[in-house]
Amino acid sequence: MKNSFCRSPVLSVIATAILLLYANPAFAGVIKIGLMAPITGAFASEGQDMQKIVALMVEEINKAGGINGDSIELLVEDDGSTPRSAATAASRLVSKGVPAVIGTYGSAVTEASQDIYDEAGAVQIATGSTAIRLTAKGLKRFFRTCPRDDEQGRVAVTTLSKLEFKHVAILHDNSAYAKGLAEEAKKLIEEGKSASIVFYDALQPGELDYSAILTKIKGVKPDAIFFTGYYPEAGLLLRQMATMKWSVPMLGGDATNNYDLVKIAGQAAAKGYRFISPPMPTDIDSPAAKAFLAAYRAKYNSLPSSIWSVIAGDAFTVLVSAIKAKGTNPSAIAEYMHQGMPAVDGLTGKISFDDKGDRKGDLYRLYEINGKGEFILQKN
């Protein structure tokens, strides 16, 4: 006996609709874009915000019809905040055939992945990796939407001079980023004879007690400390300085631009701390940034904790522009970004690149933390 169930008119209509749906998908194809970020590890808050921002932007683009009729699929790999994990994450993304990758945060972590992406022919856009040497290697498909340490060093030294600090202690953590920034600042201070460097050394990141090195620095009586490391150590230094009842001013680099610093230090100890950084998301006065941050708040009921996750959004914006113009061939994308791409309206302003892959323009500003733990942009 034949199955009369198959002859139902209603079911026939449904079956036809299903066939048409699969025969005529909403999108013509899929474009894979990689995101390598520190989802876990010391800088997990940065990576988790990076993932949230790029995922939201992918969602918005796909709702609007994708790129040239193709949907975007975001492939995320956790670099664990370490170079070794970054190499593994990069290999995984390469094996999935991504033409371009966003990430990551941290110069040493990014550096561990550069050759892997380059050998695979993929475009890489770093987001929080400011070490000068990353773009000095001549890798044609490597870019970054963050600024470089030499520019940060220049602004930091200018700031120290404007604040009339004449005896400066420079403290770093031996990481590629922190040591590079410390060396740049030291060089500029010595060349310009703008101050005397009374202390220059490194701490060991990840420790729980920095009282010994703080006591050593206190002994040379600096007017200020310039700490070039990351926000977890900066927060702990501030907290322990308060315990010592030592209130010497401390200036930090852009790796301390994270609200977790205040959580670690405590509001009282963090008050008065200054740092050099690209502008915070709430200080970016453009329609695109305001609209995006409103969408972010609506979806996640918060704002990004630092600028670096927003700069990952800039990297995604650039990739969308390049893929719209040139398709998914990595060499064509890279050539366009180097030479033919008009300045793109990103979340942090106009974005274009020089022949090395560095972002053009000056992004650095000075911030100071107030008594409420808020990051306040200082006027020039």
C-alpha positions as CSV (number, residue, x, y, z in Angstrom):
1,M,0.0,0.0,0.0
2,K,1.3,3.4,-0.9
3,N,1.7,6.0,1.8
4,S,-1.2,8.5,1.4
5,F,0.6,10.8,3.9
6,C,2.9,12.0,1.1
7,R,-0.1,13.1,-1.0
8,S,-1.4,15.7,1.5
9,P,-1.8,19.1,-0.3
10,V,-0.7,21.0,2.7
11,L,2.4,19.0,3.2
12,S,3.2,19.3,-0.5
13,V,3.2,23.1,-0.2
14,I,5.4,22.9,2.9
15,A,7.8,20.6,1.1
16,T,8.0,22.9,-1.9
17,A,8.6,25.9,0.3
18,I,11.5,24.0,2.0
19,L,13.0,23.1,-1.3
20,L,12.8,26.7,-2.6
21,L,14.4,27.9,0.7
22,Y,17.4,25.7,0.2
23,A,17.6,26.3,-3.5
24,N,17.4,30.1,-3.0
25,P,19.2,30.9,0.3
26,A,19.1,34.4,1.6
27,F,22.9,34.7,1.1
28,A,24.8,33.7,-2.0
29,G,27.8,32.5,0.0
30,V,29.7,32.7,3.3
31,I,32.8,34.8,4.0
32,K,34.9,33.6,6.9
33,I,36.7,36.1,9.1
34,G,38.9,35.1,11.9
35,L,39.2,36.7,15.4
36,M,42.2,35.8,17.6
37,A,41.7,37.3,21.0
38,P,42.6,36.6,24.7
39,I,39.3,35.1,25.8
40,T,41.1,33.6,28.7
41,G,44.3,34.5,30.6
42,A,45.7,37.7,32.0
43,F,43.9,39.9,29.5
44,A,40.6,38.1,29.3
45,S,38.5,41.2,29.8
46,E,40.1,42.7,26.6
47,G,39.5,39.6,24.6
48,Q,35.9,39.0,25.7
49,D,35.0,42.6,24.8
50,M,36.7,42.2,21.4
51,Q,34.6,39.1,20.8
52,K,31.4,40.9,21.8
53,I,32.1,43.9,19.6
54,V,33.0,42.1,16.5
55,A,30.2,39.6,16.9
56,L,27.7,42.4,17.2
57,M,29.1,44.1,14.1
58,V,28.9,40.8,12.2
59,E,25.3,40.4,13.4
60,E,24.5,44.0,12.2
61,I,26.1,43.5,8.8
62,N,24.3,40.2,8.2
63,K,21.0,41.7,9.1
64,A,21.7,44.4,6.5
65,G,22.4,41.8,3.8
66,G,26.0,40.9,4.3
67,I,28.9,41.8,2.0
68,N,27.9,41.9,-1.6
69,G,25.2,39.3,-0.9
70,D,27.4,37.0,1.1
71,S,27.0,36.4,4.9
72,I,29.9,36.7,7.3
73,E,30.9,33.8,9.6
74,L,33.1,34.8,12.5
75,L,35.5,32.2,13.6
76,V,37.0,32.9,17.1
77,E,40.1,31.3,18.6
78,D,41.4,32.0,22.1
79,D,45.1,33.0,22.2
80,G,45.1,32.6,26.0
81,S,47.1,35.9,26.4
82,T,50.3,34.0,25.7
83,P,52.6,33.7,22.7
84,R,52.5,29.8,22.7
85,S,48.7,29.7,22.7
86,A,48.6,32.4,20.0
87,A,50.7,30.2,17.7
88,T,48.2,27.4,18.2
89,A,45.2,29.7,17.7
90,A,46.7,31.1,14.5
91,S,47.3,27.6,13.1
92,R,43.7,26.7,13.8
93,L,42.4,29.7,12.0
94,V,44.7,29.1,9.0
95,S,43.5,25.5,8.8
96,K,39.9,26.8,8.5
97,G,40.8,28.9,5.4
98,V,40.2,32.4,6.7
99,P,41.4,35.1,4.2
100,A,41.8,37.6,7.0
101,V,42.1,37.7,10.8
102,I,41.5,40.4,13.4
103,G,43.9,40.3,16.4
104,T,45.3,40.3,18.8
105,Y,46.0,42.3,22.0
106,G,49.6,42.3,23.2
107,S,52.7,42.8,21.0
108,A,54.5,39.6,22.0
109,V,51.3,37.5,21.5
110,T,50.7,39.0,18.1
111,E,54.4,38.5,17.1
112,A,54.1,34.8,17.8
113,S,51.3,34.6,15.1
114,Q,52.7,36.9,12.4
115,D,54.8,34.3,10.4
116,I,52.0,31.7,10.6
117,Y,49.5,34.1,8.9
118,D,52.0,35.4,6.5
119,E,53.1,32.0,5.3
120,A,49.4,31.1,4.9
121,G,48.8,34.2,2.8
122,A,46.2,35.6,5.2
123,V,45.7,39.3,6.1
124,Q,46.2,40.1,9.8
125,I,45.0,43.3,11.5
126,A,46.4,43.7,15.0
127,T,44.4,45.7,17.5
128,G,46.4,46.3,20.6
129,S,49.9,45.5,19.5
130,T,51.9,48.7,19.5
131,A,55.5,47.5,19.4
132,I,57.4,49.3,16.6
133,R,59.1,46.2,15.2
134,L,55.8,44.5,14.2
135,T,55.5,46.6,11.1
136,A,59.3,46.8,10.5
137,K,59.5,43.3,9.1
138,G,58.1,44.1,5.7
139,L,55.1,41.7,6.0
140,K,52.8,43.0,3.2
141,R,49.6,41.5,4.7
142,F,50.1,42.8,8.3
143,F,48.3,45.9,9.5
144,R,47.2,47.4,12.8
145,T,44.4,49.8,13.7
146,C,46.2,50.8,16.9
147,P,49.1,53.4,17.0
148,R,52.8,52.6,17.6
149,D,55.0,52.9,20.7
150,D,57.3,55.6,19.2
151,E,54.3,57.9,19.0
152,Q,53.1,56.9,22.4
153,G,56.6,57.5,23.8
154,R,56.7,61.0,22.2
155,V,53.4,61.9,23.8
156,A,54.3,60.5,27.2
157,V,57.6,62.4,27.3
158,T,55.9,65.6,26.2
159,T,53.3,65.0,29.0
160,L,56.0,64.4,31.6
161,S,57.7,67.7,30.6
162,K,54.4,69.7,30.6
163,L,53.7,68.4,34.1
164,E,57.2,69.6,35.1
165,F,58.5,66.3,36.4
166,K,62.3,66.6,36.4
167,H,63.3,63.3,38.2
168,V,61.6,60.4,36.5
169,A,61.6,56.7,37.4
170,I,60.9,54.3,34.5
171,L,59.5,50.9,35.3
172,H,58.6,48.2,32.8
173,D,57.9,44.5,32.8
174,N,60.3,43.1,30.2
175,S,57.4,42.3,27.8
176,A,57.9,43.3,24.1
177,Y,55.4,46.1,24.5
178,A,56.5,47.5,27.9
179,K,60.2,47.3,27.3
180,G,59.9,48.9,23.9
181,L,57.9,51.8,25.2
182,A,60.3,52.2,28.2
183,E,63.3,52.3,25.8
184,E,61.6,54.8,23.5
185,A,60.8,57.1,26.5
186,K,64.3,56.8,27.9
187,K,65.8,57.6,24.5
188,L,63.6,60.7,24.0
189,I,64.2,62.0,27.5
190,E,68.0,61.7,27.2
191,E,68.0,63.2,23.7
192,G,65.9,66.2,24.7
193,K,67.4,66.5,28.2
194,S,63.9,67.1,29.5
195,A,64.5,65.3,32.8
196,S,66.9,63.0,34.6
197,I,66.2,59.3,34.8
198,V,66.8,58.3,38.4
199,F,65.6,54.7,38.1
200,Y,65.3,52.3,35.1
201,D,64.4,48.6,35.7
202,A,61.7,45.9,35.4
203,L,59.3,44.1,37.6
204,Q,58.1,40.5,37.2
205,P,54.5,40.5,36.0
206,G,52.0,38.3,37.8
207,E,53.5,38.7,41.2
208,L,51.4,39.6,44.3
209,D,53.8,41.9,46.1
210,Y,55.8,44.8,44.6
211,S,56.7,46.4,47.9
212,A,60.4,45.6,47.4
213,I,60.8,47.4,44.1
214,L,58.6,50.2,45.2
215,T,60.8,50.8,48.3
216,K,63.8,50.8,46.0
217,I,62.2,53.4,43.7
218,K,61.1,55.5,46.7
219,G,64.7,55.6,47.8
220,V,65.8,57.6,44.7
221,K,63.1,60.2,45.3
222,P,61.5,60.6,41.9
223,D,59.1,63.3,41.0
224,A,57.0,60.7,39.1
225,I,57.0,57.1,38.0
226,F,56.4,56.2,34.3
227,F,55.1,52.6,34.3
228,T,55.0,51.1,30.8
229,G,53.4,47.7,31.7
230,Y,49.8,46.5,31.8
231,Y,46.8,47.3,34.0
232,P,46.9,44.3,36.4
233,E,50.4,45.3,37.7
234,A,49.5,49.1,37.5
235,G,46.5,48.5,39.8
236,L,48.6,46.5,42.2
237,L,51.4,49.1,42.3
238,L,48.9,51.8,43.1
239,R,47.2,49.8,45.8
240,Q,50.6,49.0,47.5
241,M,51.8,52.6,47.1
242,A,48.7,53.6,49.1
243,T,49.5,51.0,51.7
244,M,53.0,52.5,52.0
245,K,51.4,56.0,52.2
246,W,53.6,57.1,49.3
247,S,51.8,59.4,47.0
248,V,54.3,60.1,44.2
249,P,52.4,60.6,40.8
250,M,52.4,57.7,38.4
251,L,51.9,57.9,34.7
252,G,51.1,54.9,32.6
253,G,51.0,53.8,29.0
254,D,48.0,52.7,27.0
255,A,48.1,49.1,28.3
256,T,46.7,50.5,31.6
257,N,43.6,51.8,29.9
258,N,41.1,49.3,31.4
259,Y,38.6,49.8,34.2
260,D,39.9,46.6,35.9
261,L,42.8,48.8,37.0
262,V,40.4,50.7,39.4
263,K,39.0,47.4,40.7
264,I,42.4,46.2,41.5
265,A,43.8,49.4,43.0
266,G,40.6,50.6,44.6
267,Q,39.1,54.0,43.9
268,A,41.0,55.9,46.5
269,A,44.4,54.6,45.4
270,A,43.6,55.0,41.7
271,K,42.6,58.6,42.1
272,G,45.0,60.9,40.3
273,Y,46.6,58.2,38.2
274,R,47.3,59.4,34.6
275,F,47.8,57.4,31.4
276,I,48.4,58.0,27.7
277,S,45.9,56.3,25.4
278,P,43.7,56.6,22.3
279,P,40.4,58.1,23.3
280,M,37.9,56.0,25.4
281,P,34.7,54.9,23.6
282,T,32.6,57.4,25.5
283,D,34.9,60.2,24.3
284,I,34.7,59.4,20.6
285,D,32.4,62.1,19.2
286,S,31.2,60.6,15.9
287,P,27.7,59.5,14.8
288,A,29.0,56.0,13.9
289,A,30.7,55.6,17.3
290,K,27.6,56.9,19.2
291,A,25.2,54.6,17.3
292,F,27.4,51.6,17.8
293,L,27.9,52.1,21.5
294,A,24.2,52.6,21.9
295,A,23.7,49.2,20.2
296,Y,26.4,47.6,22.4
297,R,24.8,48.9,25.6
298,A,21.4,47.7,24.4
299,K,22.7,44.2,23.7
300,Y,25.1,43.7,26.6
301,N,23.8,46.2,29.2
302,S,27.3,47.7,29.6
303,L,30.0,49.6,27.7
304,P,33.4,48.2,26.5
305,S,35.9,48.2,29.3
306,S,38.7,49.8,27.2
307,I,39.5,51.3,23.8
308,W,41.3,48.1,22.5
309,S,38.1,46.2,21.9
310,V,36.7,49.1,20.1
311,I,39.8,49.2,17.9
312,A,39.0,45.6,17.0
313,G,35.8,46.9,15.7
314,D,37.8,49.3,13.6
315,A,39.7,46.4,12.1
316,F,36.4,44.7,11.2
317,T,35.2,47.9,9.6
318,V,38.3,48.1,7.5
319,L,38.0,44.5,6.4
320,V,34.3,45.0,5.4
321,S,35.3,48.0,3.2
322,A,38.2,46.1,1.6
323,I,36.1,42.9,0.9
324,K,33.3,45.0,-0.6
325,A,35.8,46.6,-3.0
326,K,38.1,43.7,-3.8
327,G,36.5,40.4,-2.7
328,T,38.2,37.8,-0.5
329,N,41.6,37.4,-2.1
330,P,44.1,38.3,0.7
331,S,46.6,39.8,-1.7
332,A,44.0,42.0,-3.3
333,I,42.7,43.1,0.1
334,A,46.2,44.0,1.3
335,E,47.1,45.9,-1.8
336,Y,43.8,47.9,-1.6
337,M,44.4,48.7,2.1
338,H,48.0,49.9,1.3
339,Q,47.2,51.9,-1.8
340,G,43.7,52.3,-3.0
341,M,41.5,52.5,0.1
342,P,40.0,55.8,0.9
343,A,40.0,56.7,4.5
344,V,37.4,54.6,6.3
345,D,35.1,56.0,8.9
346,G,35.9,53.8,11.9
347,L,34.7,53.8,15.5
348,T,37.8,55.8,16.6
349,G,37.9,58.1,13.6
350,K,39.3,58.0,10.1
351,I,41.4,55.0,9.3
352,S,44.0,54.6,6.6
353,F,47.4,52.9,6.4
354,D,51.0,53.7,5.4
355,D,53.2,51.5,3.3
356,K,54.3,49.5,6.4
357,G,50.7,48.8,7.5
358,D,50.7,51.3,10.3
359,R,47.6,53.4,11.0
360,K,48.1,57.0,10.0
361,G,47.3,59.9,12.4
362,D,47.8,60.8,16.1
363,L,45.4,59.1,18.4
364,Y,47.0,59.6,21.8
365,R,45.4,61.6,24.6
366,L,46.0,62.1,28.3
367,Y,43.5,60.7,30.9
368,E,43.3,61.1,34.7
369,I,41.2,58.9,37.0
370,N,38.9,60.9,39.3
371,G,37.7,60.0,42.8
372,K,34.8,58.0,41.4
373,G,37.1,55.8,39.4
374,E,36.1,57.5,36.1
375,F,38.6,58.0,33.3
376,I,38.5,61.8,32.5
377,L,39.9,63.1,29.2
378,Q,42.3,66.0,29.9
379,K,42.1,69.0,27.6
380,N,45.3,70.1,25.8
